[in-house]
Amino acid sequence: MHLLQHTHLSETEQQNPQLALSRFCNRNDLPHLRHQLWAWLRESLSADNSSYDSAPARDELLHTFEELNRLLDAVFLLHNMETTQLLNTA
């Protein structure tokens, strides 16, 4: 049984999730992703009649924003560590 009931990972990526992380890091730029997250946050909080009109909803959005930024940092750090390790063993 898979850990995830629903996944966007291929069978190969489910067997080796590092492949998905590497693809993500190779296709994306960390500063751009941070900027994109900030733009989504700003737009979500400034929109009229949004899902984030209540204080608890805004708090949850800010928490998710912070956690996604931490996750981005961790993913890129892991990718850079793996890349460096591969270069050092080649």
VOFI-162012 format. One record per residue: residue in one letter; x, y, z of N, C-alpha, C in turn. Coordinates in steps of 0.2 Angstrom, whole numbers, plus 5000, padded with zeros to 4 digits. Each point is the difference from the previous one (the first is absolute). Layout:
<nodes>
aXYZXYZXYZ...
</nodes>
This chain:
<nodes>
m500449945000499650065000500450065000h499950054996500350065000499950055005l500550035003499950055005499550054998l500050034994499650054997499449964997q499450025002499449984997499950034992h500250065000500050034993500750034999t500349994994500650034999500150034993h500450044999500250034994500649974997l500349965004500749974998499949944996s500449994995500049944996500249945004e499949944998500249945003500850005002t500450034995500750005001500250055006e499650065000500150055005499849975007q499549965000499849975006500549965003q500449964996500549965002500650045002n500150064996500650045002499850074999p499750035006499850075000500550054998q500649985001500650054999499950024992l499849964996499950024993499550064999a499550005004499550054999500350075003l500449995006500350065003500550034995s500449954997500550034995499750034994r499549974997499750034995499750075001f499750005006499750075003500650055000c500549985003500650055001500350024994n500149954995500350024994499550044995r499450005001499550044996499850065003n500250015006499850065004500550045003d499950065001500550055003499850025007l500349995005499850015007499850075001p500450054998499750075001499450014997h499949984994499350004996499549975004l500149945002499549975004499850045006r500550025004499850045006499650064998h500250044994499650054998499349984998q499949954997499349974998499649995006l500349975005499649995007499850065003w500550055000499850075003499550034996a500049994993499450034996499449975002w500049935000499349975002499850025007l500450015005499850025006499750075000r500450044997499850074999499350014997e499949964994499450004997499449975004s500249955003499449975004499850045006l500550045003499850045006499750074998s500150024994499850064998499350004996a499849944998499449994996499450015004d499550034997499350015003499749945000n499649985005499649945001500349944999s500649995002500449944999499949955006s500349954999499949945005500450025007y500450064999500450015006499850075003d499350015001499850065003500049995008s500049945002500049995007500750005003a500150025006500750005003500249935001p499649955001500349935000500249974994a499750024994500149984994500750044997r500150065002500650044999500649975003d499949985007500549975004500249934996e499549964998500249944997500450014993l499850054997500350024993500750025002l500150045005500750025001500449945003h499749965004500449945002500249954994t499549994995500249964994500550044996f500050064999500550044997500749995003e500050005007500749995003500249934999e499649955001500249934999500249994993l499650024995500249994993500750034999n500250065002500650035000500649965003r499849975006500549955003500149944996l499549974997500049954996500450014994l499950064996500450014995500750015001d500250035006500750005002500349935001a499649965003500349935002500049964993v499650014996500049964993500650024996f500150075000500650024996500749985004l500050015006500649985004500149924999l499549965000500149934999500349994993h499750034995500249994993500750034999n500250055003500750035000500549955003m499849975006500449955003500149944996e499549984997500149944996500450014994t499950064996500450024995500750005001t500250045006500750005002500349935001q499649965004500249935001500249964994l499550014995500149974994500750024996l500150075000500550034997500749985003n500049995007500649985004500249934999t499549954998500149934999500149994993a500050054995500149984993500750014998
</nodes>
